[in-house]
Amino acid sequence: MPDPAPTQTETQTQGDRPSPRLGRFVLIAASLFALVLVAGTLLRLHARHQLHAETLAATIPTVTIVHPGGMAPDRLVLPGRLQAWYSAPVYARTNGYLRRWYVDIGQKVQQGQLLADIDTPDVDQQLAAARAALATRTAQRDLARITTRRWDRLNAQNAVSQQETDERRGNFAASEATRHEAAAEVERLETLSGFKHIMAPFTGIVTSRATDIGALIVAGTSAAQPLFTVSDVARLRLYVSVPQSYAARIQDGMVVAFTVPDYPGRTFQAHLIRSSNAVDPQSGAMLVQLVYDNGENLLKPGAYAQIAFTFPGTDATAGTASSPVRVPASSLLFRRDGTTVATMDSSHHVKIQPITIVTDFGTELEVTGLPPQSAVIDNPRDDLRDGDEVRPQDTTHGT
């Protein structure tokens, strides 16, 4: 049988009941709203936490770390100057005018080679007068000799007195002495005239010329300047001042390496031949002389050089705080207690370390009181204190 039709009351009850689709929509909307609230809250908490972390990080200074790297005295680099083995300024020894020069700077010359000629009219006239005076004295001497011989024969015949004979002999001796005086004057002027020819004192290179044709030459005055400078550059002397702390380690015959700006990247070898064996009280250093064989004529006298002394590592305290190490000069801290450096421990905290400066190399310092494995803070802030936390920015190894 067919179901009976619903009554009016049942129909109204079904119309008042909510739809299942609408309930699901409300539930989804509520879930999304709750999710947005939770996400926003989490984002605000994360941002607040990140801001707090950045604020804390900003209070921790960032530092550059430098490691000393070990014992320093094994290598010592010092400036020096190259000098010619021989260098002679050539002066004029007579007055006059430069007639002609035959060599210029950079030319090689041999010992005794003619460098220039000087025109000396005054000396030439004096020499001519001296030769004429010598001829006169010679004639007078010859006449006195003949007269003396004649009076000696007459005296032997008792024709003249002994007194007169002795007078003639005295005149002859005086004439002879006067003649020697005139001859010496001629020799002096001839020697002076010979100085009109300027000669090279030894084999070398002309490194300067300070005269020209027609220039007035005045000799024997404090204002006189050398006409030429001749230098022997087959070997070069290398002078360097070694600090007193290294003076005891300098030995004759040491082979030392050096460099010059002319040849970047190239190393030359020189031998230590002698030292002054005395410390200059003004500089506190000992002068050392080295020699370089310049057979290839590569290096020039007067050039600047960097000399590197290498010493054997014989310090029994190497690797300890008592062995010298090198640190940058910018790492120093000058406190009331003395000279210090700031170091960083393994937990990134500051430790102020007192040191003693042994040698100042300018941009670097040789110090004691610091282990080679220390992490030294370069360019530290003045307000750093023991225990401060720091953040290492970069680690570079020193010398």
C-alpha positions as CSV (number, residue, x, y, z in Angstrom):
1,M,0.0,0.0,0.0
2,P,1.2,3.5,-0.7
3,D,2.7,5.5,2.3
4,P,0.3,7.9,3.8
5,A,0.9,11.6,3.0
6,P,2.8,13.6,5.7
7,T,0.8,15.6,8.0
8,Q,1.1,19.4,8.3
9,T,3.0,19.2,11.6
10,E,5.7,17.0,10.1
11,T,6.1,19.3,7.2
12,Q,6.8,22.3,9.4
13,T,9.3,20.4,11.5
14,Q,11.4,19.5,8.4
15,G,11.4,23.1,7.2
16,D,12.9,24.4,10.5
17,R,15.8,21.9,10.5
18,P,19.2,23.6,9.2
19,S,20.7,22.4,6.0
20,P,23.9,20.2,6.4
21,R,25.7,22.2,3.7
22,L,25.3,25.4,5.6
23,G,26.8,23.8,8.7
24,R,29.8,22.7,6.9
25,F,30.4,26.2,5.5
26,V,30.2,27.7,8.9
27,L,32.6,25.2,10.3
28,I,35.2,25.8,7.5
29,A,34.9,29.6,8.0
30,A,35.5,29.3,11.7
31,S,38.5,27.1,11.1
32,L,40.0,29.5,8.6
33,F,39.5,32.4,11.0
34,A,41.2,30.5,13.8
35,L,44.1,29.6,11.5
36,V,44.6,33.2,10.5
37,L,44.6,34.2,14.2
38,V,47.1,31.6,15.1
39,A,49.4,32.4,12.1
40,G,49.4,36.1,12.8
41,T,50.2,35.4,16.4
42,L,53.1,33.1,15.5
43,L,54.5,35.7,13.0
44,R,54.4,38.4,15.6
45,L,56.1,36.2,18.1
46,H,58.8,35.2,15.5
47,A,59.4,38.9,14.5
48,R,59.7,39.9,18.1
49,H,62.1,37.1,18.8
50,Q,64.2,37.9,15.7
51,L,64.3,41.6,16.7
52,H,65.4,40.7,20.2
53,A,68.1,38.4,18.7
54,E,69.3,41.2,16.4
55,T,69.4,43.7,19.2
56,L,71.5,41.3,21.3
57,A,73.8,40.6,18.3
58,A,74.2,44.4,17.7
59,T,75.6,44.8,21.2
60,I,78.4,42.2,20.5
61,P,81.3,43.9,18.6
62,T,82.6,42.2,15.4
63,V,86.4,41.9,15.4
64,T,89.2,40.8,13.1
65,I,91.4,38.1,14.4
66,V,95.1,37.8,13.6
67,H,97.3,34.8,14.6
68,P,101.0,35.7,15.3
69,G,102.0,32.5,13.6
70,G,105.1,31.5,15.7
71,M,108.6,32.5,16.4
72,A,109.8,35.7,14.6
73,P,113.6,36.0,14.8
74,D,114.2,33.5,12.0
75,R,113.7,36.2,9.4
76,L,114.7,39.9,9.6
77,V,113.9,42.3,6.8
78,L,115.7,45.7,6.8
79,P,116.2,48.5,4.3
80,G,119.6,49.2,2.8
81,R,121.5,51.1,0.0
82,L,123.7,49.9,-2.8
83,Q,127.0,51.7,-3.3
84,A,129.7,51.4,-5.9
85,W,132.8,49.4,-4.9
86,Y,134.8,52.5,-5.8
87,S,133.5,55.9,-6.5
88,A,135.8,58.9,-7.1
89,P,134.8,62.5,-7.8
90,V,137.3,63.9,-10.3
91,Y,138.3,67.5,-9.6
92,A,140.4,70.0,-11.5
93,R,143.8,70.7,-10.1
94,T,144.5,73.9,-12.2
95,N,142.6,77.0,-13.2
96,G,141.3,77.7,-16.7
97,Y,138.5,77.0,-19.1
98,L,137.2,73.7,-20.2
99,R,138.3,73.2,-23.7
100,R,136.6,69.9,-24.5
101,W,135.1,66.8,-22.7
102,Y,135.3,63.4,-24.3
103,V,133.0,61.2,-22.2
104,D,129.5,61.5,-20.9
105,I,127.3,59.9,-18.2
106,G,126.9,56.1,-18.6
107,Q,130.0,55.6,-20.6
108,K,132.6,53.0,-19.6
109,V,136.1,54.3,-19.2
110,Q,139.5,52.6,-18.7
111,Q,142.1,53.7,-16.1
112,G,144.1,56.6,-17.4
113,Q,141.6,57.4,-20.2
114,L,141.3,61.1,-21.1
115,L,138.1,62.6,-19.8
116,A,138.5,66.3,-20.7
117,D,141.0,69.0,-21.5
118,I,141.4,72.4,-19.8
119,D,142.7,75.5,-21.5
120,T,145.2,77.1,-19.0
121,P,146.7,80.3,-20.5
122,D,148.0,81.6,-17.2
123,V,149.8,78.4,-16.3
124,D,151.3,78.2,-19.8
125,Q,152.7,81.8,-19.5
126,Q,154.1,81.1,-16.1
127,L,155.7,77.9,-17.4
128,A,157.3,79.8,-20.3
129,A,158.7,82.4,-17.9
130,A,160.0,79.7,-15.6
131,R,161.8,78.0,-18.4
132,A,163.4,81.3,-19.5
133,A,164.5,81.9,-15.9
134,L,165.9,78.4,-15.8
135,A,167.9,79.1,-19.0
136,T,169.3,82.2,-17.4
137,R,170.3,80.4,-14.2
138,T,171.9,77.7,-16.2
139,A,174.0,80.2,-18.2
140,Q,175.0,81.9,-14.9
141,R,175.9,78.5,-13.4
142,D,178.1,77.6,-16.5
143,L,179.9,80.9,-16.3
144,A,180.6,80.5,-12.6
145,R,181.9,77.0,-13.3
146,I,184.3,78.2,-15.9
147,T,185.5,81.1,-13.7
148,T,186.0,78.7,-10.8
149,R,188.2,76.4,-12.9
150,R,190.2,79.3,-14.2
151,W,190.8,80.6,-10.7
152,D,191.8,77.2,-9.5
153,R,194.6,77.0,-12.1
154,L,195.8,80.5,-11.2
155,N,195.7,79.6,-7.5
156,A,197.8,76.5,-8.2
157,Q,200.4,78.9,-9.8
158,N,200.2,81.2,-6.8
159,A,199.0,84.0,-9.1
160,V,195.9,84.8,-7.0
161,S,195.1,84.5,-3.4
162,Q,193.2,81.7,-1.8
163,Q,190.5,84.1,-0.6
164,E,189.7,85.1,-4.1
165,T,189.6,81.5,-5.3
166,D,187.2,80.6,-2.5
167,E,184.9,83.5,-3.4
168,R,184.7,82.2,-7.0
169,R,183.9,78.7,-5.7
170,G,181.1,80.2,-3.5
171,N,179.7,82.1,-6.5
172,F,179.6,78.8,-8.4
173,A,177.8,77.0,-5.6
174,A,175.3,79.8,-5.3
175,S,174.7,79.7,-9.0
176,E,174.2,76.0,-8.9
177,A,171.6,76.3,-6.1
178,T,169.8,79.1,-7.9
179,R,169.7,77.0,-11.0
180,H,168.2,74.1,-9.0
181,E,165.5,76.4,-7.7
182,A,164.6,77.5,-11.2
183,A,164.5,73.9,-12.3
184,A,162.1,73.0,-9.4
185,E,159.8,75.8,-10.4
186,V,159.7,74.6,-14.0
187,E,158.9,71.1,-12.8
188,R,156.1,72.4,-10.5
189,L,154.5,74.4,-13.4
190,E,154.9,71.4,-15.8
191,T,153.1,69.2,-13.3
192,L,150.4,71.9,-12.9
193,S,150.2,72.1,-16.6
194,G,149.8,68.4,-16.8
195,F,146.6,68.7,-14.8
196,K,144.9,70.3,-17.8
197,H,144.4,66.7,-19.0
198,I,141.6,65.1,-16.8
199,M,142.2,61.3,-16.6
200,A,140.1,58.5,-15.3
201,P,141.5,57.2,-11.9
202,F,140.3,53.6,-12.5
203,T,138.2,51.5,-14.8
204,G,134.5,52.1,-14.3
205,I,131.5,54.1,-15.5
206,V,131.0,57.8,-15.6
207,T,128.0,58.5,-13.3
208,S,128.1,62.3,-13.4
209,R,129.3,65.2,-15.5
210,A,129.1,68.7,-14.0
211,T,130.8,70.9,-16.6
212,D,130.7,71.9,-20.2
213,I,132.8,73.5,-22.9
214,G,133.9,77.0,-22.0
215,A,133.0,76.6,-18.3
216,L,135.4,78.4,-15.8
217,I,137.4,76.0,-13.8
218,V,138.6,77.2,-10.4
219,A,140.7,74.7,-8.4
220,G,141.5,74.6,-4.7
221,T,138.3,76.4,-3.4
222,S,135.5,75.2,-1.2
223,A,133.0,76.0,-3.9
224,A,134.7,73.7,-6.4
225,Q,132.7,70.8,-7.6
226,P,133.8,67.6,-9.3
227,L,133.9,67.7,-13.1
228,F,133.1,64.0,-13.3
229,T,132.3,61.1,-11.0
230,V,133.7,57.7,-12.0
231,S,132.3,54.6,-10.3
232,D,133.5,51.0,-10.3
233,V,130.2,48.9,-10.4
234,A,131.7,45.5,-11.1
235,R,131.0,44.9,-7.4
236,L,128.6,46.7,-5.2
237,R,128.7,47.4,-1.5
238,L,125.4,47.0,0.4
239,Y,125.1,48.8,3.7
240,V,122.4,48.0,6.3
241,S,122.0,48.9,10.0
242,V,121.1,45.8,12.1
243,P,119.3,46.3,15.4
244,Q,121.3,45.6,18.5
245,S,119.1,42.6,19.4
246,Y,120.4,40.8,16.3
247,A,124.0,42.1,16.4
248,A,125.3,38.9,18.1
249,R,123.8,36.7,15.4
250,I,125.6,38.5,12.6
251,Q,128.6,36.5,11.2
252,D,131.1,37.2,8.5
253,G,130.4,35.1,5.3
254,M,126.7,35.0,5.8
255,V,124.7,34.7,2.5
256,V,121.9,37.2,2.6
257,A,119.0,37.6,0.1
258,F,117.8,41.0,-1.0
259,T,115.4,42.5,-3.5
260,V,115.2,45.8,-5.4
261,P,112.3,47.6,-6.9
262,D,113.9,47.4,-10.4
263,Y,113.3,43.7,-10.6
264,P,110.1,42.8,-8.8
265,G,109.9,39.1,-7.8
266,R,113.6,38.5,-8.3
267,T,116.0,37.7,-5.4
268,F,119.7,38.5,-5.4
269,Q,122.4,37.1,-3.1
270,A,125.0,39.1,-1.3
271,H,127.8,38.0,1.1
272,L,128.5,39.7,4.5
273,I,132.1,40.7,4.5
274,R,132.4,42.8,7.6
275,S,130.6,44.8,10.3
276,S,131.5,47.8,12.3
277,N,131.5,45.8,15.6
278,A,130.0,48.8,17.3
279,V,126.5,50.0,18.0
280,D,125.6,53.5,17.1
281,P,124.3,55.2,20.3
282,Q,121.9,57.3,18.2
283,S,120.2,54.6,16.2
284,G,120.9,51.6,18.5
285,A,122.0,49.6,15.4
286,M,125.3,48.1,14.1
287,L,126.4,48.9,10.5
288,V,127.0,45.9,8.3
289,Q,128.6,45.7,4.9
290,L,127.7,43.2,2.3
291,V,129.1,42.7,-1.2
292,Y,127.3,41.8,-4.4
293,D,129.0,40.6,-7.6
294,N,127.5,42.8,-10.3
295,G,129.1,41.1,-13.2
296,E,125.9,41.3,-15.2
297,N,125.6,45.0,-14.5
298,L,122.0,44.7,-13.5
299,L,122.0,46.8,-10.3
300,K,122.8,50.4,-10.0
301,P,124.7,52.2,-7.2
302,G,122.6,54.3,-4.9
303,A,119.6,52.0,-5.4
304,Y,117.3,51.1,-2.5
305,A,117.2,47.4,-1.4
306,Q,115.3,45.2,1.0
307,I,117.7,42.8,2.8
308,A,116.3,39.6,4.4
309,F,118.5,38.1,7.1
310,T,117.6,34.4,7.8
311,F,118.8,33.0,11.1
312,P,118.7,29.4,12.3
313,G,115.9,28.7,14.9
314,T,118.0,27.9,18.0
315,D,115.7,29.4,20.6
316,A,114.8,26.6,23.1
317,T,111.7,28.5,24.2
318,A,110.2,28.5,20.7
319,G,106.4,28.1,20.8
320,T,106.0,29.5,24.3
321,A,105.0,32.9,25.6
322,S,108.7,33.8,26.2
323,S,109.6,33.4,22.5
324,P,109.2,36.6,20.3
325,V,106.4,36.7,17.9
326,R,105.2,39.4,15.5
327,V,101.9,41.2,15.7
328,P,100.5,44.1,13.8
329,A,101.2,47.5,15.3
330,S,97.5,48.3,15.0
331,S,96.7,45.6,17.6
332,L,98.2,47.4,20.5
333,L,96.2,48.7,23.5
334,F,97.8,51.3,25.7
335,R,96.4,50.9,29.2
336,R,97.3,52.2,32.6
337,D,99.0,48.9,33.4
338,G,101.2,49.2,30.3
339,T,101.3,47.9,26.7
340,T,98.7,45.1,26.1
341,V,96.9,43.3,23.3
342,A,93.3,42.0,23.3
343,T,93.0,38.2,22.5
344,M,89.9,36.0,22.0
345,D,89.5,32.7,23.7
346,S,87.7,29.6,22.4
347,S,84.3,30.8,23.7
348,H,84.7,34.2,21.9
349,H,85.4,36.2,25.0
350,V,88.1,38.9,25.4
351,K,91.2,38.4,27.4
352,I,93.6,41.4,27.8
353,Q,97.2,40.2,27.6
354,P,100.2,42.3,28.7
355,I,103.2,42.2,26.3
356,T,106.8,43.5,26.0
357,I,107.9,45.1,22.7
358,V,111.3,43.8,21.5
359,T,111.7,45.4,18.1
360,D,109.6,47.9,16.2
361,F,109.4,47.2,12.4
362,G,106.9,50.0,11.7
363,T,103.7,48.2,10.7
364,E,104.7,45.1,12.7
365,L,106.1,44.6,16.2
366,E,108.2,41.9,17.7
367,V,106.8,41.1,21.1
368,T,107.1,38.6,24.0
369,G,104.5,37.4,26.4
370,L,102.2,36.1,23.8
371,P,101.9,32.5,22.7
372,P,102.0,32.0,18.9
373,Q,98.6,30.3,18.9
374,S,96.9,33.3,20.4
375,A,93.9,34.9,18.5
376,V,94.9,38.5,18.6
377,I,92.2,41.2,17.9
378,D,93.3,43.7,15.3
379,N,92.2,47.3,15.6
380,P,90.5,46.7,19.0
381,R,88.0,49.1,20.5
382,D,89.4,51.2,23.4
383,D,86.5,50.1,25.6
384,L,87.2,46.3,25.4
385,R,87.4,44.7,28.8
386,D,88.2,41.2,30.1
387,G,85.3,38.9,29.6
388,D,83.5,40.9,26.8
389,E,81.9,38.7,24.2
390,V,83.0,39.4,20.6
391,R,82.2,38.0,17.2
392,P,85.2,37.1,14.9
393,Q,84.8,38.5,11.4
394,D,87.8,37.2,9.6
395,T,90.9,35.1,10.5
396,T,94.1,36.0,8.8
397,H,97.6,34.6,9.6
398,G,100.3,37.0,10.4
399,T,104.0,36.7,9.5
